[in-house]
């Protein structure tokens, strides 16, 4: 079919290139324009055939869709990314014996006349962050282009040559076609595998100590700054609870990783923090993220998807983060708030189960810790929540029940203004409340003291603030108090009944 189309095109415009004839052909002739005569895929194939002849490449040619490389990155068609190609060539030059699929050189080619208009310049769809996993944002450094559209020639260490074209169709689908000598297709696939390995090495180099947002966030740079500046000094927990949380870091210990490997269990630990709002789950997540990044680990903070743009569903965002962690081969902490929002789509349940503990579980040789929170664990499918292996540990964060813990909160929140004899007796009045309540008590008490022209917060200020906040919460819970009164029955026209 492609040869017939080629003959028909030459018959329509003998002696001319398409670029020359485009503006001179009669508009009312029997033939349609070449863009209507040939589909973009046919043009790509014909262009590869023409380049093959022009470059005097030998042997029967095989043309096929280049396999899409499925990784955690949104980067498409690795064989068209200059950075990865250059690194693969450089790696081959350092080896005494070339590997199967080893690239020895590459270069961009001008678009053949036949394919004029399909892709005429080496342009990128977008910019990526330095690790090539996500699109770049304002203020990023070390950014890289996405895979470049255009035509490329590849020279292999075993002495053969391939061609490829990468372009976008009118419906914005990205497509790549490859032309290799028949019999070399297995080595082409090996070449793509080497590119994936090169990508993972790049990811490993650029991920140390990084904090990244996976998904959509209104101000991602601000969120990263907040996480990086967080501290365990801001976390007030019972000692037993804190020790249990810190124990989950053992997944990154070499001895534990070897034990997982010996059992043939993916080196992914999943921990769920549960409890009512205000008990410190979010503060704990950020503090653990800052701690992990300072030790050189990689932190991925996952946000829910708000649309199908750039990754699809919320679960897809989390799945991408888990695979990115495995690809980076770095100790990786994956942080997720409101876990139930990521795992509740019934259409995705099977892949969720398989990913958390099954055939699709990503295995990170350096270990991955998924640390998630939930205010409503009852909304999580019991097959996930109650199955060891899908959730390895459930840690409950409760309201303040211990007087000594309440004292620690007051010490932390009042800072230099805390006085044991003045404030410690108030602690017993604050039991049964989440940590966020104690924080608001201290803030409101400080405002009350200023209203009375004092800088020192007294016990009576704390008790006053505690009472005001409880009364306001109780009033808000009585919804009938704020409902509009029912409309009175109206009379008929001019007040007559």
HELIX and SHEET records of a PDB file:
HELIX    1   1 UNK A    2  UNK A   12  1                                  11    
HELIX    2   2 UNK A   18  UNK A   21  1                                   4    
HELIX    3   3 UNK A   34  UNK A   37  1                                   4    
HELIX    4   4 UNK A   40  UNK A   54  1                                  15    
HELIX    5   5 UNK A   78  UNK A   80  5                                   3    
HELIX    6   6 UNK A   82  UNK A   93  1                                  12    
HELIX    7   7 UNK A  113  UNK A  115  5                                   3    
HELIX    8   8 UNK A  185  UNK A  206  1                                  22    
HELIX    9   9 UNK A  220  UNK A  229  1                                  10    
HELIX   10  10 UNK A  232  UNK A  234  5                                   3    
HELIX   11  11 UNK A  239  UNK A  247  1                                   9    
HELIX   12  12 UNK A  248  UNK A  252  5                                   5    
HELIX   13  13 UNK A  254  UNK A  262  1                                   9    
HELIX   14  14 UNK A  281  UNK A  294  1                                  14    
HELIX   15  15 UNK A  314  UNK A  328  1                                  15    
HELIX   16  16 UNK A  339  UNK A  341  5                                   3    
HELIX   17  17 UNK A  346  UNK A  348  5                                   3    
HELIX   18  18 UNK A  349  UNK A  356  1                                   8    
HELIX   19  19 UNK A  377  UNK A  379  5                                   3    
HELIX   20  20 UNK A  382  UNK A  385  1                                   4    
HELIX   21  21 UNK A  403  UNK A  414  1                                  12    
HELIX   22  22 UNK A  415  UNK A  417  5                                   3    
HELIX   23  23 UNK A  420  UNK A  423  1                                   4    
HELIX   24  24 UNK A  424  UNK A  430  5                                   7    
HELIX   25  25 UNK A  435  UNK A  451  1                                  17    
HELIX   26  26 UNK A  459  UNK A  477  1                                  19    
HELIX   27  27 UNK A  479  UNK A  482  5                                   4    
HELIX   28  28 UNK A  493  UNK A  495  5                                   3    
SHEET    1   A 5 UNK A  61  UNK A  65  0                                        
SHEET    2   A 5 UNK A 174  UNK A 181 -1                                        
SHEET    3   A 5 UNK A 161  UNK A 168 -1                                        
SHEET    4   A 5 UNK A 150  UNK A 156 -1                                        
SHEET    5   A 5 UNK A 103  UNK A 109 -1                                        
SHEET    1   B 2 UNK A 127  UNK A 128  0                                        
SHEET    2   B 2 UNK A 144  UNK A 145 -1                                        
SHEET    1   C 6 UNK A 211  UNK A 214  0                                        
SHEET    2   C 6 UNK A 298  UNK A 302  1                                        
SHEET    3   C 6 UNK A 332  UNK A 336  1                                        
SHEET    4   C 6 UNK A 368  UNK A 374  1                                        
SHEET    5   C 6 UNK A 268  UNK A 274  1                                        
SHEET    6   C 6 UNK A 393  UNK A 396  1                                        
END                                                                             
